[in-house]
Amino acid sequence: MNVGVFLCLEPYTSLENNLRLAHEYGFNYADITDTHSGGSMFASAGLSASVSLDDNPFEVRRTFERNGMKIMTLSAHALLLEPSSPANFATSEIMKAIKFAAGAGIEYVITTETFAKSEWAKSLTYKEKVFIAAEKLYNPCKMAADYGIKLCLEQHGPLTDTIDGIADIMDRLGNPDSLGVNLDTGNSWLGGTNPVDLAKKYHDKIYHIHWKDLGEEWIPKRGTIFGCGFSTIEVGTGCIDIAGVIETLKDNKNIKYSTLEVGGSAELLRASAKYIEDRWNA
C-alpha cells in the first residue's frame, strides 16, 4: 500500500508547483485534490492546483509523470443534499470526473454528500436525505461500472459520517459493485463514528484511505462538524485509533494507495508516512 499526499502543500500556487514539492518531500503519489468544470481564473493564473474536468486527461497525467508523480484518485466532492442547480457541484460533475478518470488511468473517484447549506436542505428528513443523495448518485454509479471505475463515498456529511448512513445510500442504490468507500480516519471520528468500526463494517468495500489524526482540542466538536480538510499533527500522535484502522485493513488487497491529509512541513509528512508504512507492513 503506497502512501501519497493531497495537493495543497503550498496554497495559492499551481498544480505543477505542488507536484514538484510533493516529489521533493519524497513522495511519488498524489491525488487530484481539487476539480472544477470549465475554466478557472485562479488556476489559469497559477494560483490554484485545481484541475478542470474539461481538460485533456492524458495531458494532466503527463503533467504528473513529468514531475515524477502518479495519480492515485480524483476528488469529486459534491453537494448531494442541495436542490439541483447548474451552480452546484453534483451529478454532472461526478460523471465528468468518472470519464476524466478513465481517460487519465485513475481507478478511483472520491465523492461525498457534504453538509446541508441551504434552509431547504437543512429541513430534509433522514429518509429524504438518503433518497436525494442516492438519486444524484444513480447515474454516476452506472457510468462508473461501464468505465471500470470505483466511485467511493468519503465521510464528509451527515449521512456518510455514519455507518448506517453509508449503508442506507448503498441499499437505496441496490448495492452496485461500482460503489465503494473511501475511509477518512479524521472525518469519521469527527462526525462521531469510530473509524475502526467503520473499517470492520466496510472492510471489503474500502478502496482508499485518507489519513488524519486530531488532537484533544477536537473532542468537544465530535458529532457537530462534518469533516475537516486536514490535520496539523503527526499521524499516530492524536486521539484517533490509527493503529486500529491499520490492523483492521492491512489485509485488504483492494487498497493500493492512501493519502496523507496532513498540513505542515516535509518532516511532518514523512514522519506520518513512516508511522503508517511501518505498521501496515509489520
C-alpha positions as CSV (number, residue, x, y, z in Angstrom):
1,M,0.0,0.0,0.0
2,N,1.5,3.3,-1.2
3,V,1.2,6.5,0.8
4,G,0.8,9.7,-1.1
5,V,-0.2,13.3,-0.4
6,F,-3.0,15.7,-1.2
7,L,-2.1,18.6,-3.5
8,C,-2.4,21.5,-1.2
9,L,1.1,21.6,0.0
10,E,1.6,25.3,-0.9
11,P,-1.8,27.1,-1.2
12,Y,-2.3,29.7,-4.0
13,T,0.3,28.0,-6.3
14,S,-0.1,25.9,-9.4
15,L,-0.6,22.2,-9.8
16,E,2.9,21.8,-11.1
17,N,4.4,23.6,-8.1
18,N,2.6,21.3,-5.7
19,L,3.6,18.3,-7.7
20,R,7.3,19.4,-7.6
21,L,7.1,20.0,-3.8
22,A,5.5,16.5,-3.3
23,H,8.3,14.9,-5.1
24,E,10.9,17.0,-3.3
25,Y,9.3,15.8,0.0
26,G,10.0,12.2,-1.0
27,F,6.5,11.2,-2.3
28,N,5.7,9.6,-5.7
29,Y,1.9,9.6,-5.4
30,A,-0.7,12.3,-5.1
31,D,-4.4,12.8,-5.6
32,I,-6.1,15.3,-7.9
33,T,-7.3,17.1,-4.8
34,D,-9.5,19.8,-6.3
35,T,-11.5,19.8,-9.5
36,H,-13.8,22.2,-11.4
37,S,-15.8,22.4,-14.6
38,G,-14.8,24.7,-17.3
39,G,-12.1,27.2,-16.7
40,S,-10.7,28.7,-13.5
41,M,-9.3,32.2,-13.3
42,F,-7.1,31.3,-10.4
43,A,-5.8,28.0,-12.0
44,S,-5.1,29.9,-15.2
45,A,-3.0,32.3,-13.3
46,G,-1.1,29.6,-11.5
47,L,-2.8,30.4,-8.2
48,S,-4.6,27.1,-7.7
49,A,-3.8,23.4,-8.1
50,S,-7.4,22.7,-9.2
51,V,-7.8,20.6,-12.3
52,S,-10.6,21.2,-14.9
53,L,-12.7,18.2,-15.6
54,D,-12.9,19.6,-19.1
55,D,-9.2,19.4,-19.6
56,N,-7.4,16.7,-21.6
57,P,-6.9,13.8,-19.0
58,F,-3.9,12.5,-20.9
59,E,-2.2,15.8,-20.7
60,V,-2.9,16.1,-16.9
61,R,-1.5,12.6,-16.4
62,R,1.6,13.6,-18.4
63,T,2.0,16.7,-16.1
64,F,2.1,14.3,-13.1
65,E,4.5,12.0,-14.8
66,R,6.8,14.9,-15.8
67,N,7.1,15.7,-12.1
68,G,7.8,12.1,-11.1
69,M,4.3,11.6,-9.7
70,K,1.5,9.1,-10.2
71,I,-2.2,10.0,-9.8
72,M,-4.0,7.9,-7.0
73,T,-7.5,9.3,-7.0
74,L,-9.6,12.1,-8.3
75,S,-11.8,14.1,-5.9
76,A,-15.4,15.0,-6.9
77,H,-16.9,16.1,-3.6
78,A,-20.4,17.2,-4.3
79,L,-23.5,18.9,-2.8
80,L,-25.8,15.9,-2.9
81,L,-28.3,17.3,-0.4
82,E,-28.9,20.6,-2.1
83,P,-31.6,21.3,-4.7
84,S,-30.4,20.8,-8.2
85,S,-28.7,23.8,-9.8
86,P,-26.1,24.4,-12.5
87,A,-24.1,26.2,-9.8
88,N,-23.9,23.1,-7.6
89,F,-21.2,20.5,-8.0
90,A,-23.3,17.4,-8.3
91,T,-24.3,14.6,-10.7
92,S,-23.0,16.2,-13.9
93,E,-19.6,17.0,-12.4
94,I,-19.3,13.5,-10.8
95,M,-20.0,12.0,-14.3
96,K,-17.4,14.2,-15.8
97,A,-15.0,13.1,-13.1
98,I,-15.6,9.5,-13.9
99,K,-14.9,10.0,-17.7
100,F,-11.8,12.1,-16.9
101,A,-10.5,9.4,-14.5
102,A,-11.0,6.7,-17.2
103,G,-9.0,8.8,-19.6
104,A,-6.2,9.5,-17.1
105,G,-5.9,5.9,-16.0
106,I,-7.3,6.7,-12.5
107,E,-9.2,3.8,-10.8
108,Y,-10.9,5.7,-8.0
109,V,-13.2,8.8,-7.9
110,I,-14.0,10.1,-4.4
111,T,-17.2,11.8,-3.6
112,T,-19.5,12.7,-0.7
113,E,-22.7,14.5,0.1
114,T,-21.3,17.4,2.1
115,F,-23.3,19.0,5.0
116,A,-26.6,20.8,4.3
117,K,-26.1,24.5,3.5
118,S,-29.5,25.8,2.3
119,E,-32.5,26.1,4.6
120,W,-34.2,23.6,2.2
121,A,-31.5,21.0,2.6
122,K,-31.4,21.5,6.4
123,S,-35.2,20.8,6.5
124,L,-34.9,17.3,4.9
125,T,-35.8,14.3,7.0
126,Y,-33.3,11.5,7.2
127,K,-35.2,9.4,4.6
128,E,-35.3,12.4,2.3
129,K,-31.6,12.9,2.6
130,V,-30.9,9.3,1.7
131,F,-33.2,9.5,-1.3
132,I,-31.9,12.7,-2.7
133,A,-28.3,11.6,-2.3
134,A,-28.9,8.3,-3.9
135,E,-30.8,9.8,-6.7
136,K,-27.9,12.1,-7.6
137,L,-25.5,9.1,-7.5
138,Y,-27.7,6.7,-9.5
139,N,-26.3,7.6,-13.0
140,P,-22.7,8.1,-11.8
141,C,-22.7,4.6,-10.4
142,K,-23.9,3.1,-13.7
143,M,-21.3,5.1,-15.6
144,A,-18.6,4.1,-13.1
145,A,-19.5,0.4,-13.8
146,D,-19.2,1.0,-17.5
147,Y,-15.8,2.6,-17.3
148,G,-14.4,0.2,-14.7
149,I,-14.1,3.0,-12.1
150,K,-14.8,2.7,-8.3
151,L,-16.9,5.6,-7.0
152,C,-16.0,5.9,-3.3
153,L,-18.0,7.6,-0.6
154,E,-16.0,9.6,1.8
155,Q,-17.1,10.7,5.3
156,H,-17.9,14.4,4.9
157,G,-21.6,14.8,5.7
158,P,-24.4,13.8,8.0
159,L,-25.0,10.5,6.1
160,T,-21.5,9.4,5.1
161,D,-20.1,10.2,8.6
162,T,-22.2,7.3,9.9
163,I,-22.1,3.5,9.3
164,D,-25.9,3.3,8.8
165,G,-25.9,6.4,6.5
166,I,-23.5,4.8,4.1
167,A,-25.4,1.5,4.3
168,D,-28.7,3.2,3.5
169,I,-27.3,5.1,0.5
170,M,-25.8,1.8,-0.8
171,D,-29.1,-0.1,-0.2
172,R,-31.2,2.6,-2.0
173,L,-28.9,2.2,-5.0
174,G,-29.1,-1.6,-4.9
175,N,-25.5,-2.0,-3.6
176,P,-23.8,-1.7,-7.0
177,D,-20.2,-3.1,-7.3
178,S,-19.1,0.2,-8.6
179,L,-19.8,2.0,-5.3
180,G,-17.3,1.7,-2.5
181,V,-15.9,3.6,0.5
182,N,-13.0,6.0,1.0
183,L,-12.3,5.7,4.7
184,D,-11.3,9.1,6.2
185,T,-9.9,8.5,9.7
186,G,-10.3,12.1,10.8
187,N,-13.7,12.9,9.3
188,S,-15.4,9.7,10.5
189,W,-14.1,10.3,14.1
190,L,-15.0,13.9,14.0
191,G,-18.5,13.0,12.8
192,G,-18.9,10.8,15.9
193,T,-18.1,7.4,14.4
194,N,-15.3,5.1,15.5
195,P,-13.2,4.6,12.3
196,V,-12.2,1.2,13.4
197,D,-15.8,0.1,13.5
198,L,-16.3,1.6,10.1
199,A,-13.3,-0.2,8.8
200,K,-14.6,-3.5,10.1
201,K,-18.1,-2.9,8.7
202,Y,-17.0,-1.9,5.2
203,H,-13.7,-3.8,5.1
204,D,-14.1,-5.3,1.6
205,K,-15.7,-2.2,0.1
206,I,-12.9,0.2,1.2
207,Y,-10.6,1.1,-1.7
208,H,-8.8,4.1,-0.4
209,I,-7.9,5.8,2.9
210,H,-7.4,9.4,3.9
211,W,-5.2,9.6,7.0
212,K,-5.8,12.4,9.5
213,D,-5.2,12.4,13.3
214,L,-6.7,15.1,15.5
215,G,-5.8,16.4,19.0
216,E,-7.7,16.6,22.2
217,E,-9.0,20.1,21.3
218,W,-11.3,18.5,18.8
219,I,-13.0,16.2,21.2
220,P,-15.8,18.7,22.2
221,K,-16.6,19.2,18.5
222,R,-17.2,15.5,17.7
223,G,-20.7,14.9,16.2
224,T,-21.1,18.6,15.4
225,I,-18.7,19.0,12.4
226,F,-18.8,17.0,9.2
227,G,-15.2,16.8,8.2
228,C,-12.1,18.9,8.1
229,G,-9.7,19.5,5.3
230,F,-6.5,18.3,7.0
231,S,-4.8,17.8,10.3
232,T,-1.8,19.7,11.6
233,I,-0.3,17.0,13.8
234,E,1.7,13.8,13.0
235,V,-0.5,10.8,12.3
236,G,-0.4,8.5,15.3
237,T,0.1,11.2,17.9
238,G,-3.6,12.3,18.4
239,C,-6.8,10.9,19.7
240,I,-7.8,8.7,16.8
241,D,-7.0,4.9,16.8
242,I,-4.9,5.0,13.6
243,A,-3.1,1.8,14.6
244,G,-6.5,0.0,15.0
245,V,-7.6,1.1,11.5
246,I,-4.3,-0.2,10.0
247,E,-4.6,-3.5,11.8
248,T,-8.1,-3.9,10.5
249,L,-7.4,-3.1,6.9
250,K,-3.8,-4.1,6.2
251,D,-5.0,-7.5,4.8
252,N,-7.3,-5.7,2.3
253,K,-5.6,-6.2,-1.1
254,N,-8.0,-3.7,-2.7
255,I,-6.2,-0.8,-1.1
256,K,-3.3,0.1,-3.3
257,Y,-3.0,3.8,-2.2
258,S,-3.8,6.1,0.6
259,T,-3.5,9.8,1.2
260,L,-2.0,11.9,3.9
261,E,-4.3,14.8,4.6
262,V,-1.7,16.5,6.9
263,G,-0.7,20.1,6.6
264,G,2.8,21.1,7.6
265,S,6.4,20.6,7.0
266,A,8.1,17.9,4.8
267,E,9.3,16.3,8.1
268,L,5.8,16.1,9.5
269,L,4.5,14.4,6.3
270,R,7.4,12.0,6.2
271,A,7.0,11.0,9.8
272,S,3.3,10.4,9.3
273,A,4.0,8.2,6.3
274,K,6.6,6.2,8.2
275,Y,4.2,5.6,11.1
276,I,1.6,4.2,8.6
277,E,4.0,2.2,6.5
278,D,5.8,0.6,9.4
279,R,2.6,-0.7,10.9
280,W,1.0,-1.6,7.6
281,N,3.9,-3.7,6.6
282,A,4.5,-5.3,10.1
